[in-house]
Amino acid sequence: MSDLDLDAARPHMTALADTLRHAGVIHTPQWADAFAAVPRHRFVPTWFEQEINAKGIAVWRQQRARTDDKHLAAAYRDVTLVTALDPSTAEQVDDTAWTGFPVSSSTLPSLMAAMLEDLTVRKGHRVLEIGTGTGYNTALLCAPGRSARALHRRRPRPHRHRPHPPPTTRSHAPPGRR
């Protein structure tokens, strides 16, 4: 990630942390700091938003987390971001839109924050997260002073049915803890 990329995202990262704090979801500084420091757009570089197209069909329009304000603001909203569609139901209807059913997402940040607060993980604790999806939650768990291990198994699917390349799972651990 370039410094320019991170600099452009930082106001949105901070705004998300502030939104979660003001909503009463985040109570501890460690989680406010984690949400302000972990770049969600790097873990969810593409996602789908549902809309009605010109033909009146409900479609999932692919979005990309670019470094302009409009796209970064979209990536840092307190909403669930659908990251994959079921290849057995997905049909491409134009260059960036598909029909089909969602099968994977980056969870609503306020729900993630509530679960992380309830976890009461402290410095020195070790966490095993199974089913990491995009890896964003694992990265939040790996904020300074904490370590997490992540496992995620994705069933292979025929390439021709994928509406887009599957998101990669990343695990970030503090230096020396990998």
C-alpha positions in Angstrom: 0.0 0.0 0.0 1.4 3.3 -1.0 1.7 6.3 1.5 -0.5 8.3 -1.0 -3.2 5.6 -0.9 -3.1 5.5 2.9 -3.1 9.3 3.2 -6.2 9.5 1.0 -8.0 6.9 3.1 -7.0 8.1 6.6 -9.8 10.7 7.0 -12.3 8.0 6.1 -10.7 5.4 8.4 -10.9 8.0 11.3 -14.5 8.9 10.4 -15.5 5.3 10.6 -13.9 4.9 14.0 -15.6 8.1 15.1 -19.0 6.9 13.8 -18.7 3.7 15.7 -17.6 5.5 18.9 -20.4 8.0 18.7 -22.9 5.2 18.1 -21.8 3.7 21.4 -20.5 0.5 19.7 -16.8 1.1 20.5 -16.1 1.7 24.2 -12.3 1.1 24.4 -9.5 3.1 22.8 -7.8 -0.1 21.5 -10.7 -0.8 19.1 -11.2 2.9 18.1 -7.4 2.9 17.3 -7.7 -0.3 15.3 -10.6 0.9 13.2 -8.8 4.2 12.6 -5.6 2.3 11.6 -6.7 -0.7 9.5 -7.4 0.2 5.8 -10.7 -1.6 5.0 -10.4 -0.7 1.3 -7.3 -2.8 1.0 -9.1 -5.9 2.3 -12.3 -5.2 0.3 -10.9 -3.7 -3.0 -14.2 -4.7 -4.8 -17.7 -5.3 -3.7 -21.2 -5.4 -5.0 -24.1 -3.0 -4.3 -27.7 -3.9 -5.3 -29.6 -1.5 -7.7 -32.3 -1.6 -10.2 -30.9 -1.3 -13.8 -32.4 0.5 -16.8 -34.4 -2.6 -17.6 -36.0 -2.8 -14.2 -33.9 -5.8 -13.1 -32.4 -6.0 -9.6 -28.6 -6.4 -10.2 -25.5 -6.4 -8.1 -23.2 -3.6 -9.5 -19.5 -4.1 -8.9 -17.8 -1.2 -7.0 -14.1 -0.6 -6.6 -12.3 1.1 -3.7 -10.3 3.7 -5.7 -8.4 6.4 -3.9 -10.8 9.2 -4.8 -13.0 10.6 -2.0 -16.2 9.2 -3.4 -15.0 5.6 -3.6 -13.1 5.7 -0.3 -16.2 7.1 1.4 -18.2 4.2 0.1 -15.7 1.6 1.4 -15.8 3.1 4.9 -19.6 3.3 5.4 -21.0 1.3 8.2 -22.6 -1.2 5.8 -22.1 -4.8 4.9 -20.2 -5.0 1.6 -21.1 -8.0 -0.5 -17.8 -9.5 -1.9 -18.9 -12.5 -3.8 -22.0 -13.9 -5.6 -23.0 -17.5 -5.9 -21.5 -18.7 -9.3 -24.4 -21.1 -9.8 -26.9 -18.2 -9.8 -24.8 -15.3 -11.1 -25.4 -14.1 -14.6 -23.5 -11.1 -16.0 -25.9 -8.5 -17.4 -23.4 -5.8 -18.4 -19.8 -4.9 -17.9 -20.1 -4.4 -14.1 -23.4 -5.9 -13.1 -24.7 -9.4 -12.3 -27.8 -11.1 -11.0 -27.5 -13.8 -8.4 -27.3 -14.4 -4.7 -24.6 -13.1 -2.3 -22.4 -15.7 -0.7 -19.7 -13.7 1.0 -19.4 -10.3 2.5 -17.4 -7.9 4.7 -19.5 -7.7 7.8 -21.2 -4.5 9.0 -18.4 -2.6 10.8 -20.6 -1.8 13.8 -21.4 -5.5 14.3 -17.7 -6.3 14.0 -16.9 -3.7 16.6 -19.5 -5.0 19.0 -18.2 -8.5 18.7 -14.6 -7.4 19.2 -15.6 -5.4 22.3 -17.4 -8.4 23.7 -14.4 -10.6 23.0 -12.4 -8.6 25.5 -9.1 -9.6 24.0 -6.1 -8.1 25.7 -2.4 -7.6 24.9 -0.7 -11.0 25.0 -3.8 -13.0 24.2 -3.8 -15.2 21.1 -6.8 -15.5 18.9 -7.7 -18.1 16.2 -10.2 -16.8 13.7 -11.8 -19.4 11.5 -13.5 -18.3 8.3 -11.7 -15.0 7.8 -13.3 -14.0 4.6 -11.6 -10.8 3.4 -9.2 -10.7 6.4 -10.4 -7.3 7.6 -11.5 -8.5 11.0 -8.3 -10.5 11.4 -6.3 -7.3 10.7 -8.3 -5.5 13.4 -7.5 -8.3 15.8 -3.8 -7.8 14.9 -3.7 -4.2 15.9 -0.5 -3.3 17.8 0.2 -5.6 20.8 -2.1 -8.5 19.7 -1.6 -11.6 17.6 -4.1 -13.6 15.6 -4.0 -16.6 13.4 -6.6 -17.1 10.7 -7.9 -20.1 8.7 -10.2 -19.8 5.7 -11.1 -22.6 3.3 -12.8 -21.8 0.1 -14.3 -24.5 -2.1 -12.9 -24.5 -5.6 -15.3 -23.3 -8.2 -15.1 -23.5 -11.9 -13.4 -20.3 -13.2 -16.0 -19.6 -15.9 -18.7 -19.2 -13.2 -16.9 -16.6 -11.1 -18.4 -13.1 -11.4 -15.0 -11.7 -10.4 -11.7 -13.1 -9.0 -12.2 -14.2 -5.4 -10.9 -11.8 -2.7 -7.6 -12.9 -1.2 -7.4 -13.5 2.5 -4.6 -11.7 4.2 -3.4 -12.2 7.7 -1.3 -9.5 9.3 0.6 -10.1 12.4 3.0 -7.9 14.4 6.6 -8.3 13.2 8.2 -11.4 14.7 4.8 -13.1 15.3 4.3 -14.6 11.8 
